[in-house]
Amino acid sequence: MTEMFPEFFRRHDERPDAVFYETPRVDSHIDDGARAAARDWYRTLMPPGGHVLDLLAGIESHLPEHVDHVVGLGLNAEELRRNPRVDEALIHDVNADPTLPYGDARFDGAVCTVSVQYLTRPVELFGEVARVLKPEAPFVVAFSTRMFPTKAVLAWRASDDAAHHRLVRCYLTEAARFGPAEVLRHVPEEGDPLYALVVRRAAER
């Protein structure tokens, strides 16, 4: 995938995301096995004592206790209030405005968990993630097979798992401020799969 056309990011439901997400969704979007896999990955990848950004955060962040401070950026205040790992919450629609309201090099890590399929401006957003990360800080984009089909973009709905990997890798590459991607996989015989691409903010030259 070398060019991303505007139609790739069309959705069945083009109402503002704030309208769709105004009702809290308190159920997990992945099953227990996938949630455990996410926690294990984040426990390994997120630095102890760090400040971590959880993009498109909801009721659960899957982040380990050794993370000192979690900033949850999402669309539903009730979900963020009920998330036990969120220390600082912000309501912000990244599809309407992908600019992150944080200073340069603020965070020691960032995660985007099972939400990348809803992004309509992913390259701009991931460029912003790179800006707010410290050099060498990890960014993990984790995704599964579940989705709200009316809000997932066409490029995601029309793709299989292998194409999802290529799509996310393309977003990260086009953002142009990350190092090589590592792929993580949790693929049980039964239950939800979970995949992740892990990159690090490129060191300043």
FENVEN-V228984 format. One record per backbone hydrogen bond with DSSP energy under -1.0 kcal/mol. CO is the residue of the C=O (numbers start at 1). NH is the residue of the N-H. If there is no record, write none. Layout:
co nh
CO NH
CO NH
This chain:
co nh
5 8
6 9
7 10
8 155
10 154
16 19
16 20
17 21
19 22
31 35
32 36
33 37
34 38
35 39
36 40
37 41
38 42
39 43
40 44
41 45
42 46
47 50
50 69
51 108
52 71
53 111
54 73
64 67
66 49
69 52
70 87
70 88
71 54
72 90
73 57
74 92
76 80
77 81
78 82
83 86
88 72
90 74
93 97
100 102
107 134
109 53
110 140
111 55
112 142
115 118
116 119
117 153
121 125
122 126
123 127
124 128
125 129
126 130
127 131
128 132
129 133
131 105
132 107
134 137
137 201
138 110
139 199
140 112
141 197
142 114
143 195
148 151
148 152
150 13
153 157
154 158
156 159
160 164
161 165
162 166
163 167
164 168
165 169
166 170
167 171
168 172
169 173
170 174
171 175
177 202
182 198
184 196
186 194
194 186
195 143
196 184
197 141
198 182
199 139
200 179
201 136
